[in-house]
Structures are given as C-alpha cells and as structure tokens.
C-alpha cells in the first residue's frame, strides 16, 4: 500500500512528518493479527525490529496514540484507559540501545510507518517507563513537533544515575557502547535528557511524571527532581505525582485517571 500523494503532501506541508518521505517507509510489512485485552493488535517489523499497534474498538477523532517506548504490557493501566477512550497504543522493540542515536534512528523509521501506514496522528504521546524515559525524552528533543506530550514513569533521565551507578554492570557496558562512549569521553557527554530540557520545554511539550520518592534503582533526586525544576525554569508545563514510600516498582497508578486526565487536557494532538 502506497501513501496517497495528497495525504503525503498535506503531512509534509503541515510540518508533522519533518523530512519523512514515502520512500523511507518501504514496502508494507506483513501484519499478524491477534487480541490484547479485548482490543485488536497487529504485529509487524520495521527495520528488522518487532513492532505492534493496538487499535481501539472505536477510534477517537484525529487518531491519537500513545507510544510505549519500553516494557510493553507492564502496568498497562493508562494504556487500557486510553484505548477505551479511542486512542491507539504502539510499541517498537529497541531494547539495549538506551535511547541512543541508534535507537532514535529506529524510532524515526517506526514513526514514519505508523503515521503513514495506519494514519495515526502526527503528534504522539510518548510513554517512558524506567529506562524508557531515555527513549521518550530523546525522541522529543530530536523531534519536538512530532510530540503531543510525555508521560514519564520512574524515568531514567541521566545515564550516570542509571545504569552508571553500577559501573561494572552489563547494562553500563551496553549503554556506553550504544552511545559510542568511553569512561574518558563520558566527561564531555551532553546527550542526557537533563542536558536537553530547554528545546522540549520551549516547544511547549507538556509532561506528566509519576515517581516513587523512595526509588533506589532510579533515584528521584538524581532524575525527575532535577528535571522538574529545570523544566519549570525553562517555561515548560509539568506535573509530578510523587508516591510516598514507593520504590522503583510498582509503576503507574492503580487508578490511572490523573494520568489520562492530564493527557486529555494538555496533549497537543
């Protein structure tokens, strides 16, 4: 299936596809259909990576969507609530790339596919759980015009905090490799979300964050606390829901209404 020329021209003129060309999308992938929590799910591959989109039973105007950047299906309360409101849920498996430029290239390919193949909204809500925060925010920093809002949940926003607090871990080795860094070059590294706040805040991307104040894995003080202060100072809209006495798990909220309400109110679809 080729992108209708009129649709492509409209997307390009609107600025939402930012340099995405129909040729970038390639041939239509094979779709495998199934059910997920009572909703239609299609699985396919983009750039040799497993991907999926879950469709609402009744689509909301504009085809809004939320993109889970890591850990699809884990604590899906907000995803299910949005599906019930007519949103789509999407995911691309870019594991072990820690939000690096390599991951962003894959994410760009995925974004082009779902916007063009499925006609989803040009602006997406990115949902970053834990290390998924690196992916979500770095995509927003690279493509703020494509992002309607961010939902960050106990997010990693500084690789020095996680996985860098354990320099002998497999994750730290993978992270350095993904970014093309060494312990020596890390000193000059300015590619963390905490380094890129101004671009996203000035683009008017609203953010909601849900965190535990007793998080020992991704400490709140080293990540979201710093982020919130800088984001506000840069003029950004941000709401932080802090769960007292809660560690890194459980993620999300038992009742996702505060998350959903924020996104419905603030997301620039």
C-alpha positions as CSV (number, residue, x, y, z in Angstrom):
1,X,0.0,0.0,0.0
2,X,1.5,3.3,-1.1
3,X,0.9,6.6,0.7
4,X,-1.7,8.6,-1.2
5,X,0.1,11.6,-2.7
6,X,-2.4,14.1,-1.4
7,X,-2.1,12.8,2.2
8,X,1.7,12.9,2.0
9,X,1.7,16.4,0.7
10,X,-0.7,17.5,3.4
11,X,1.5,15.9,6.1
12,X,4.6,17.5,4.6
13,X,3.1,20.9,4.4
14,X,1.8,20.7,8.0
15,X,5.4,20.0,9.1
16,X,4.4,17.0,11.2
17,X,6.4,14.5,9.2
18,X,9.6,16.5,9.3
19,X,11.6,15.1,6.5
20,X,9.8,11.8,6.3
21,X,9.4,10.6,2.7
22,X,7.2,7.9,1.4
23,X,10.4,6.2,0.1
24,X,11.6,5.9,3.7
25,X,8.7,3.7,4.6
26,X,9.4,0.9,2.2
27,X,7.1,-2.0,1.4
28,X,4.1,-2.6,3.6
29,X,5.0,-5.1,6.3
30,X,3.2,-8.4,6.9
31,X,0.7,-7.9,9.7
32,X,0.0,-10.6,12.3
33,X,-3.4,-10.0,14.0
34,X,-4.3,-11.0,17.5
35,X,-6.2,-9.7,20.6
36,X,-4.7,-7.8,23.5
37,X,-7.0,-7.2,26.5
38,X,-10.0,-7.2,24.2
39,X,-8.6,-4.9,21.6
40,X,-7.2,-5.7,18.1
41,X,-3.5,-6.0,18.0
42,X,-1.3,-6.1,14.9
43,X,2.4,-7.2,15.0
44,X,4.9,-6.4,12.2
45,X,8.5,-5.5,11.7
46,X,10.2,-2.2,10.9
47,X,14.0,-2.1,10.3
48,X,14.1,-5.7,11.4
49,X,12.7,-4.8,14.8
50,X,9.4,-6.2,16.3
51,X,6.7,-3.6,16.4
52,X,3.0,-3.5,17.3
53,X,-0.1,-1.3,17.3
54,X,-3.2,-1.9,19.4
55,X,-6.4,-0.5,17.9
56,X,-9.3,0.9,19.9
57,X,-12.8,-0.5,19.4
58,X,-14.0,3.0,18.4
59,X,-11.4,5.5,17.2
60,X,-11.3,8.9,18.7
61,X,-11.2,11.9,16.3
62,X,-7.7,12.6,14.9
63,X,-6.5,9.0,15.7
64,X,-4.5,9.9,18.8
65,X,-1.9,7.4,20.0
66,X,0.4,6.7,22.9
67,X,3.8,5.1,22.3
68,X,5.2,2.9,25.0
69,X,9.0,3.1,24.5
70,X,9.9,0.2,26.7
71,X,8.3,-2.7,28.6
72,X,5.1,-3.0,26.6
73,X,2.3,-4.5,28.7
74,X,3.8,-3.8,32.1
75,X,1.3,-2.0,34.4
76,X,-0.8,-1.0,31.4
77,X,-3.5,0.9,33.3
78,X,-3.1,4.1,31.4
79,X,-2.8,2.4,28.0
80,X,-6.0,0.5,28.6
81,X,-7.8,3.6,29.8
82,X,-6.8,5.5,26.7
83,X,-7.7,2.6,24.4
84,X,-11.2,2.8,26.0
85,X,-11.2,6.5,25.0
86,X,-10.4,5.7,21.4
87,X,-6.6,6.1,21.4
88,X,-4.1,3.7,19.8
89,X,-1.2,2.1,21.7
90,X,2.1,1.4,19.9
91,X,5.5,-0.1,20.6
92,X,8.8,-0.8,18.9
93,X,11.4,-3.1,20.4
94,X,14.6,-1.1,20.5
95,X,16.0,-2.9,23.6
96,X,19.5,-2.4,24.8
97,X,20.0,0.9,23.0
98,X,19.2,3.1,26.0
99,X,17.7,6.0,24.0
100,X,20.9,6.5,22.0
101,X,21.1,8.0,18.5
102,X,20.9,4.4,17.1
103,X,17.6,4.0,18.9
104,X,16.4,7.3,17.6
105,X,17.1,6.3,14.0
106,X,14.9,3.2,14.6
107,X,12.2,5.3,16.2
108,X,12.2,7.7,13.3
109,X,11.6,4.7,11.0
110,X,8.8,3.4,13.2
111,X,7.1,6.8,13.5
112,X,7.1,7.2,9.7
113,X,5.5,3.7,9.3
114,X,2.6,4.2,11.8
115,X,1.8,7.7,10.7
116,X,1.8,6.8,7.0
117,X,0.6,3.2,7.1
118,X,-2.1,3.5,9.8
119,X,-2.9,7.2,9.5
120,X,-2.2,7.9,13.2
121,X,-1.9,11.5,14.5
122,X,1.2,13.4,13.5
123,X,1.8,14.2,17.2
124,X,2.2,11.3,19.6
125,X,2.3,10.9,23.4
126,X,5.5,9.1,24.4
127,X,5.3,6.9,27.5
128,X,8.7,6.3,29.1
129,X,8.8,3.7,31.9
130,X,12.2,3.5,33.7
131,X,14.9,3.3,31.0
132,X,12.2,4.1,28.6
133,X,12.4,7.7,29.8
134,X,15.7,8.0,27.8
135,X,14.0,7.0,24.6
136,X,10.9,9.1,25.2
137,X,12.6,12.3,26.0
138,X,15.4,12.0,23.5
139,X,12.8,11.5,20.7
140,X,11.0,14.6,21.9
141,X,14.3,16.5,21.9
142,X,15.1,15.4,18.4
143,X,11.5,15.9,17.0
144,X,9.5,18.2,19.3
145,X,7.0,18.9,16.5
146,X,6.0,15.3,16.5
147,X,5.3,15.0,20.2
148,X,2.0,15.9,21.8
149,X,3.0,15.2,25.4
150,X,5.2,13.0,27.6
151,X,4.2,10.6,30.3
152,X,7.3,9.6,32.2
153,X,7.1,6.9,34.9
154,X,10.1,6.5,37.3
155,X,12.1,7.6,34.3
156,X,15.9,7.4,33.7
157,X,16.9,10.9,32.7
158,X,20.7,10.7,33.3
159,X,22.7,7.6,32.3
160,X,25.2,8.5,35.0
161,X,22.5,7.8,37.5
162,X,21.3,4.6,35.9
163,X,23.0,2.4,34.7
164,X,26.1,4.4,35.6
165,X,25.7,3.9,39.3
166,X,26.9,0.4,38.8
167,X,30.0,0.7,36.5
168,X,30.7,-3.0,36.4
169,X,27.2,-3.9,35.2
170,X,26.3,-5.4,31.8
171,X,23.8,-2.5,31.3
172,X,26.5,0.1,31.7
173,X,28.7,-1.6,29.2
174,X,25.8,-1.8,26.7
175,X,24.9,1.8,27.3
176,X,28.4,3.1,26.7
177,X,28.6,1.0,23.5
178,X,25.2,2.2,22.3
179,X,26.3,5.9,22.7
180,X,29.8,5.3,21.4
181,X,31.2,6.5,24.7
182,X,34.1,5.5,27.0
183,X,34.7,6.3,30.6
184,X,37.0,9.1,29.5
185,X,34.7,10.6,26.9
186,X,31.7,10.5,29.2
187,X,33.1,13.6,30.9
188,X,32.2,15.7,27.9
189,X,28.8,13.9,27.2
190,X,25.8,16.2,26.9
191,X,23.3,13.9,25.4
192,X,21.2,13.1,28.5
193,X,17.6,14.3,28.8
194,X,18.7,16.5,31.6
195,X,21.0,18.3,29.1
196,X,18.3,18.8,26.5
197,X,15.4,20.3,28.5
198,X,15.2,23.7,27.0
199,X,14.4,22.5,23.5
200,X,11.5,20.5,24.6
201,X,10.1,22.9,27.2
202,X,10.2,25.8,24.7
203,X,8.4,23.7,22.1
204,X,5.5,23.6,24.6
205,X,5.5,19.8,25.2
206,X,3.6,19.1,28.4
207,X,5.0,16.5,30.8
208,X,3.4,14.3,33.5
209,X,5.7,12.2,35.6
210,X,4.8,9.5,38.2
211,X,7.6,8.5,40.6
212,X,8.2,6.9,43.9
213,X,10.0,9.1,46.4
214,X,11.9,6.0,47.8
215,X,13.2,4.8,44.4
216,X,16.5,3.0,45.0
217,X,17.1,2.0,41.3
218,X,16.4,5.3,39.6
219,X,16.6,7.8,42.4
220,X,14.1,10.6,42.2
221,X,16.6,13.2,43.4
222,X,19.0,12.4,40.6
223,X,16.4,12.3,37.9
224,X,12.9,13.7,38.0
225,X,13.5,16.2,40.8
226,X,16.3,17.9,38.8
227,X,14.2,17.6,35.6
228,X,11.1,19.1,37.2
229,X,13.0,22.2,38.4
230,X,14.8,22.8,35.1
231,X,11.6,22.2,33.1
232,X,9.7,24.8,35.1
233,X,12.5,27.2,34.9
234,X,12.5,26.8,31.1
235,X,8.8,27.7,31.0
236,X,7.5,24.1,30.4
237,X,4.3,22.6,31.7
238,X,4.9,19.7,34.1
239,X,3.0,17.8,36.7
240,X,4.8,15.4,39.0
241,X,2.8,12.7,41.0
242,X,5.1,11.6,43.8
243,X,4.2,8.3,45.5
244,X,5.3,8.4,49.2
245,X,7.4,5.4,50.4
246,X,7.3,3.7,46.9
247,X,10.5,2.2,45.4
248,X,11.0,1.8,41.6
249,X,8.1,-0.6,41.5
250,X,5.2,-0.7,41.1
251,X,5.0,1.7,38.2
252,X,1.9,3.7,37.2
253,X,-1.1,4.2,39.4
254,X,-3.8,1.7,40.3
255,X,-6.3,4.3,39.1
256,X,-4.8,6.0,36.0
257,X,-7.4,8.8,35.9
258,X,-4.9,11.5,36.9
259,X,-2.5,10.5,34.0
260,X,-5.3,10.2,31.5
261,X,-6.9,13.4,32.5
262,X,-3.6,15.3,32.2
263,X,-3.0,13.9,28.7
264,X,-6.6,14.5,27.5
265,X,-6.4,18.1,28.8
266,X,-2.8,19.1,27.8
267,X,-1.7,16.8,24.9
268,X,-1.4,18.8,21.6
269,X,-2.8,16.2,19.2
